[in-house]
Amino acid sequence: MVDPEVSERIAARRAELDGLEEQLVKQLAEVRAEPDELAVAERVLQRMSEQIVEERAPAAPVTASVGGQTVRMVPHRASGVEETALPPEYQRILSVVRQAAGPVMTRQVGEELGLDTGVRGKLEPLRGKLSKLVGRGCLWKLPDGRFTTRL
């Protein structure tokens, strides 16, 4: 017959081993699940990276057909839309307004651009372009008719 003390030690050791086995089974399940979780995290990260690249990519100039001619549209001012998306003449106008010491009148912009400011008909198209830049959020128009850059 087996000594009762030995039987107790054997039973205690079995209980200890059963507890260890439970812990190891639990750890093994966690270890096996982690690669799947990492794969999902990698896919999410990849998608987010692609979205960031798309958001930071310069906006392509938008064109439209007007009267059978292709014209370049003036985009609205927004984050991610760079000044280079504007047509060249609008870029020059913005540059003149930025370089001015303060708010400028249409005539002053025309003089800087080399337009014949003595002829009213030469300033009206420029006034229209300045107003379009105001409407697109690139410039401010003050109540006195002068234009300035947005802060």
Stockholm file with secondary structure:
# STOCKHOLM 1.0

chainA/1-151         MVDPEVSERIAARRAELDGLEEQLVKQLAEVRAEPDELAVAERVLQRMSEQIVEERAPAAPVTASVGGQTVRMVPHRASGVEETALPPEYQRILSVVRQAAGPVMTRQVGEELGLDTGVRGKLEPLRGKLSKLVGRGCLWKLPDGRFTTRL
#=GR chainA/1-151 SS CCCHHHHHHHHHHHHHHHHHHHHHHHHHHHHHHHHHHHHHHHHHHHHHHHHHHHHHSCCCCCEEEETTEEEECCCCCCTTCCGGGSCHHHHHHHHHHHHSSSCBCHHHHHHHHTCCTTSHHHHHHHHHHHHHHHHTTSEEECTTSCEEECC
#=GC SS_cons         CCCHHHHHHHHHHHHHHHHHHHHHHHHHHHHHHHHHHHHHHHHHHHHHHHHHHHHHSCCCCCEEEETTEEEECCCCCCTTCCGGGSCHHHHHHHHHHHHSSSCBCHHHHHHHHTCCTTSHHHHHHHHHHHHHHHHTTSEEECTTSCEEECC
//
